[in-house]
Amino acid sequence: MPPTFSEFAAQRLSALLRSATALTCDPHLAQDVVQEVLIRAQRDWERIGVMDSPLAYVRKMIFNEYLSWRRRRANRDLAVSHPLLVQLGGAGLDDHAALLAERDAMRVRIARLSRRQRAVIVLRYYENLSDSEIAGVLGCSAATVRSHVSHALAALRAQDAGEARVVALRPSSDLGVDHAV
């Protein structure tokens, strides 16, 4: 017997919010997106609940809602600290301040990606989905997924290189002169 909507929502809400927060880089926008999707899913639960994978369908609804979100401005305002996002990265860092700084820097870099690239990065590295699974969620081919991943990673590397160059050109505090390393 398929789960009721209430059972599904109780079991999956935390995971859906984490995924949406990683995708939007904004916990408030993530809550809005998940709320909109769950309202629609509840209305259509008789059809969704009997599917082979209701979770996959609701996840696809969340990514489609994010990709078509009307309030584009909300994607530009980033909340730089949220307890839920501490879990998203930097597991190898011992210093809490370094952990938070690295996490926030990565969130800003990811937020600069296009919406499709951000969606592919979250699905690949946060949700651990395969190319074919990502293609199913986004409604494109696996080759398109690989292309988006490649371009997103190249953009992230370019951002890293650009930030490293800016840091190297900053004046030395003890010498008081500009120099490049």
C-alpha positions as CSV (number, residue, x, y, z in Angstrom):
1,M,0.0,0.0,0.0
2,P,1.5,3.4,-1.0
3,P,2.2,5.9,1.8
4,T,-0.2,8.7,2.5
5,F,0.8,12.2,1.7
6,S,1.2,13.0,5.4
7,E,3.5,10.0,5.8
8,F,5.6,10.9,2.8
9,A,5.9,14.5,3.8
10,A,6.9,13.5,7.4
11,Q,9.6,11.1,6.2
12,R,11.0,13.2,3.4
13,L,10.6,16.9,4.3
14,S,14.0,17.3,5.9
15,A,15.8,15.7,2.9
16,L,13.8,17.8,0.4
17,L,14.6,21.0,2.3
18,R,18.3,20.2,2.5
19,S,18.4,19.5,-1.2
20,A,16.4,22.7,-2.0
21,T,18.7,24.7,0.3
22,A,21.8,23.4,-1.5
23,L,20.2,24.2,-4.8
24,T,18.9,27.7,-4.1
25,C,21.7,28.8,-1.7
26,D,19.0,30.4,0.4
27,P,17.1,28.6,3.1
28,H,14.1,30.9,2.9
29,L,13.7,30.5,-0.9
30,A,14.2,26.7,-0.4
31,Q,11.3,26.6,2.0
32,D,9.1,28.6,-0.4
33,V,10.0,26.2,-3.3
34,V,9.4,23.1,-1.2
35,Q,6.1,24.5,0.1
36,E,4.8,25.3,-3.4
37,V,5.7,21.8,-4.6
38,L,4.2,20.0,-1.6
39,I,1.0,21.9,-2.0
40,R,0.7,20.8,-5.6
41,A,1.9,17.2,-4.7
42,Q,-0.8,17.0,-2.0
43,R,-3.5,18.0,-4.4
44,D,-2.3,15.3,-6.9
45,W,-1.3,12.7,-4.3
46,E,-3.7,10.0,-5.6
47,R,-1.7,10.0,-8.9
48,I,1.8,10.6,-7.4
49,G,1.5,8.2,-4.5
50,V,1.0,5.2,-6.7
51,M,4.0,5.9,-8.9
52,D,7.1,3.6,-8.7
53,S,9.1,6.4,-7.0
54,P,7.0,9.3,-5.6
55,L,10.3,10.8,-4.2
56,A,11.8,11.0,-7.6
57,Y,8.7,12.7,-9.0
58,V,8.6,15.2,-6.1
59,R,12.3,15.9,-6.4
60,K,11.8,16.6,-10.1
61,M,8.9,18.9,-9.2
62,I,11.3,20.8,-6.8
63,F,14.0,21.2,-9.4
64,N,11.5,22.3,-12.1
65,E,9.9,24.8,-9.6
66,Y,13.4,26.2,-8.8
67,L,14.3,26.5,-12.5
68,S,11.1,28.4,-13.3
69,W,11.0,30.4,-10.1
70,R,9.5,33.8,-10.9
71,R,11.3,35.8,-8.2
72,R,14.7,36.0,-9.9
73,R,15.9,38.7,-7.5
74,A,15.6,36.3,-4.6
75,N,18.4,34.2,-6.1
76,R,20.8,37.2,-5.9
77,D,20.5,37.7,-2.1
78,L,22.5,35.1,-0.3
79,A,22.2,34.3,3.3
80,V,25.8,33.5,4.4
81,S,25.1,31.5,7.5
82,H,22.5,28.9,8.3
83,P,22.9,26.0,10.7
84,L,21.5,23.5,8.2
85,L,24.1,24.4,5.6
86,V,27.0,23.7,7.9
87,Q,26.4,20.0,7.0
88,L,26.9,20.7,3.2
89,G,30.7,20.9,3.0
90,G,34.1,21.3,4.4
91,A,34.2,18.1,6.4
92,G,38.0,18.0,6.3
93,L,38.5,21.3,8.0
94,D,39.3,21.3,11.7
95,D,38.9,25.0,12.4
96,H,35.2,26.0,12.7
97,A,35.9,29.5,11.4
98,A,37.7,28.1,8.4
99,L,34.9,25.6,7.9
100,L,32.3,28.5,7.8
101,A,34.5,30.6,5.5
102,E,35.0,27.8,3.0
103,R,31.4,26.9,3.0
104,D,30.2,30.4,2.5
105,A,32.8,31.0,-0.3
106,M,31.7,27.9,-2.1
107,R,28.0,28.9,-1.8
108,V,28.8,32.3,-3.3
109,R,30.7,30.5,-6.2
110,I,27.9,28.1,-6.8
111,A,25.3,31.0,-6.7
112,R,27.2,32.6,-9.6
113,L,26.5,29.6,-11.9
114,S,23.6,29.6,-14.2
115,R,20.4,28.0,-12.8
116,R,20.8,24.8,-14.9
117,Q,24.5,24.4,-14.0
118,R,23.7,24.9,-10.3
119,A,20.9,22.3,-10.6
120,V,23.2,19.8,-12.2
121,I,26.0,20.4,-9.6
122,V,23.6,19.9,-6.7
123,L,22.0,16.8,-8.2
124,R,25.5,15.3,-9.0
125,Y,27.5,16.1,-5.9
126,Y,24.8,16.6,-3.3
127,E,22.1,14.1,-4.3
128,N,24.7,11.7,-5.8
129,L,22.5,11.0,-8.9
130,S,23.9,9.5,-12.1
131,D,23.9,11.4,-15.4
132,S,20.8,9.4,-16.6
133,E,18.9,10.2,-13.3
134,I,19.8,13.9,-13.5
135,A,18.6,13.9,-17.2
136,G,15.3,12.4,-16.0
137,V,14.9,15.1,-13.3
138,L,15.8,18.0,-15.7
139,G,14.1,16.6,-18.8
140,C,17.2,16.6,-21.0
141,S,19.8,14.1,-22.4
142,A,22.6,12.6,-20.4
143,A,25.0,14.3,-22.8
144,T,23.5,17.6,-21.9
145,V,24.0,16.8,-18.3
146,R,27.7,16.1,-18.8
147,S,28.0,19.3,-20.8
148,H,26.4,21.3,-18.0
149,V,28.7,19.6,-15.4
150,S,31.8,20.3,-17.5
151,H,30.9,24.0,-18.0
152,A,29.9,24.4,-14.3
153,L,33.2,22.9,-13.1
154,A,35.1,25.1,-15.6
155,A,33.3,28.2,-14.3
156,L,34.1,27.2,-10.7
157,R,37.8,26.7,-11.5
158,A,37.9,30.1,-13.3
159,Q,36.3,31.7,-10.3
160,D,39.0,30.1,-8.1
161,A,41.8,31.2,-10.4
162,G,40.4,34.8,-10.5
163,E,40.1,35.0,-6.8
164,A,43.6,33.6,-6.3
165,R,44.9,36.3,-8.8
166,V,43.1,39.1,-6.9
167,V,44.6,37.8,-3.5
168,A,48.1,37.7,-5.0
169,L,47.8,41.3,-6.3
170,R,46.8,42.7,-2.9
171,P,49.3,44.9,-1.1
172,S,51.5,43.1,1.5
173,S,50.6,44.3,5.0
174,D,54.2,44.2,6.2
175,L,55.8,45.7,3.1
176,G,53.1,48.2,2.1
177,V,53.8,47.6,-1.6
178,D,51.8,45.9,-4.4
179,H,53.3,42.8,-5.9
180,A,52.2,39.8,-7.8
181,V,53.2,36.3,-6.8
